[in-house]
Each structure stands twice: as C-alpha cells, then as structure tokens.
Amino acid sequence: MSSAVEQAIIKYATSASFSSSASGDATALVVPDSKRFKLISAIISPSGGVNTVILKTGAVTGIPAIDFAADIPFVLSYNPAGWIFGAVGADFIINLSAATATGINFTYMLWDS
C-alpha cells in the first residue's frame, strides 16, 4: 500500500517521451521560468551502437554518464524522492556522446519555486 505522499506524487506526476539522434545536449523538457523540475522515473532506450548518456538539469549534471550497449535499456525505477532536481527554470537535458537514436520515457513533476 502506498503512503499519502506517494499517492500525491503519483496524482500530480506527468509522463512524457523524448527521442534524439544528435550528439550533444538535447532539451527533453522545457521548464517554465517560475517552476522547478523533479525526475521521478525513466526508461532510457538506445538503438544502434554504443552510446553514453548524461541526464542534466540546465547545465548541471544530475545523473553522470551511463554507458550503453546497443538495444539494452536502462531503468530508473519509481523514486518518489526524485532522481534529479532542477533549479528554477532549468530545463531537463539529455546529452548523447554519439549520434545514435536514443529514446527516453520519463515521469516528472513541476512545482512553483
């Protein structure tokens, strides 16, 4: 049975998908200037060759480099405390080391600063 806090997080969380095939930074979620972002869960799925993925909030690394082999997903399971916390107005960024198609399905929350 989940706690009241977990139920509130689930109620107000939003799921999204994003994919990129370009190396370098790509914005997965644009965060409004007055809001903060918290990553609650994610599944990262590379396709093709080896790739390194870094999850960031703005310019700050939230989860350091994760190395992938082709077609093997990485799961950040449900974490009500959050995996990444963004500063006010800091977007959710995915950085790819190579131009290999990579998708991410993620659950997040936005809240007022």
C-alpha positions as CSV (number, residue, x, y, z in Angstrom):
1,M,0.0,0.0,0.0
2,S,1.4,3.4,-0.9
3,S,1.6,6.3,1.5
4,A,-0.3,9.6,1.2
5,V,2.8,11.3,0.0
6,E,3.4,8.7,-2.8
7,Q,-0.3,8.9,-3.8
8,A,0.0,12.7,-4.1
9,I,3.2,12.4,-6.2
10,I,1.5,9.9,-8.5
11,K,-1.6,12.1,-8.8
12,Y,0.4,15.1,-9.9
13,A,3.2,13.5,-11.9
14,T,3.2,13.7,-15.7
15,S,4.7,11.2,-18.2
16,A,6.4,12.2,-21.4
17,S,8.6,10.7,-24.1
18,F,11.5,12.2,-26.0
19,S,14.0,10.9,-28.6
20,S,17.1,12.3,-30.1
21,S,19.6,11.2,-32.7
22,A,22.1,14.0,-32.4
23,S,25.2,14.1,-30.3
24,G,25.4,16.7,-27.5
25,D,22.7,18.4,-25.5
26,A,19.0,18.0,-26.4
27,T,16.2,19.5,-24.4
28,A,13.7,16.8,-23.3
29,L,11.5,19.1,-21.2
30,V,11.3,22.9,-21.3
31,V,10.6,24.1,-17.7
32,P,8.8,27.4,-17.2
33,D,10.8,30.2,-15.6
34,S,8.8,30.0,-12.3
35,K,8.9,26.2,-11.9
36,R,11.3,23.5,-10.7
37,F,11.6,20.0,-12.2
38,K,11.9,16.6,-10.5
39,L,12.6,13.4,-12.4
40,I,10.7,10.5,-10.7
41,S,11.3,7.6,-13.1
42,A,12.8,6.9,-16.6
43,I,13.5,4.3,-19.1
44,I,16.3,5.1,-21.5
45,S,16.4,3.1,-24.7
46,P,19.3,3.3,-27.1
47,S,19.2,1.8,-30.6
48,G,22.2,1.1,-32.7
49,G,25.8,1.4,-31.5
50,V,27.4,2.2,-28.1
51,N,26.4,5.5,-26.6
52,T,27.0,7.4,-23.4
53,V,24.0,9.3,-22.0
54,I,24.2,12.1,-19.3
55,L,21.0,13.4,-17.8
56,K,21.2,17.1,-16.8
57,T,19.1,19.9,-15.4
58,G,20.1,23.0,-17.2
59,A,23.9,22.9,-17.3
60,V,24.3,20.8,-14.1
61,T,24.8,17.1,-14.4
62,G,22.0,15.3,-12.5
63,I,23.0,11.7,-13.3
64,P,26.5,11.2,-14.6
65,A,27.5,9.2,-17.7
66,I,25.6,5.9,-18.3
67,D,27.3,3.7,-20.9
68,F,25.0,1.7,-23.2
69,A,25.5,-1.2,-25.5
70,A,23.1,-1.4,-28.4
71,D,19.5,-2.0,-27.7
72,I,19.8,-2.6,-23.9
73,P,17.6,-0.2,-22.0
74,F,18.4,1.4,-18.6
75,V,15.7,1.9,-16.0
76,L,15.5,4.5,-13.2
77,S,12.6,2.9,-11.2
78,Y,9.9,4.9,-9.5
79,N,11.5,7.1,-6.8
80,P,9.1,9.5,-5.0
81,A,12.1,11.4,-3.7
82,G,13.3,12.0,-7.2
83,W,16.4,11.2,-9.2
84,I,17.1,14.8,-10.4
85,F,16.0,18.1,-9.0
86,G,16.2,21.2,-11.2
87,A,16.9,24.7,-10.3
88,V,14.2,27.3,-11.0
89,G,13.6,27.4,-14.8
90,A,16.3,24.8,-15.6
91,D,15.2,22.5,-18.5
92,F,15.6,18.7,-18.5
93,I,18.5,17.9,-20.8
94,I,19.8,14.7,-22.3
95,N,23.4,14.6,-23.6
96,L,24.4,11.9,-26.1
97,S,28.0,11.1,-26.8
98,A,27.2,9.8,-30.3
99,A,24.6,10.5,-33.0
100,T,22.7,7.3,-32.2
101,A,19.0,7.2,-31.8
102,T,18.1,7.2,-28.1
103,G,14.6,7.5,-26.6
104,I,13.6,8.2,-23.0
105,N,10.2,7.7,-21.4
106,F,10.0,9.6,-18.1
107,T,7.8,10.7,-15.3
108,Y,8.3,14.1,-13.7
109,M,6.7,16.8,-11.5
110,L,6.8,20.6,-11.8
111,W,6.2,22.8,-8.8
112,D,6.4,26.5,-8.0
113,S,9.7,27.8,-6.8
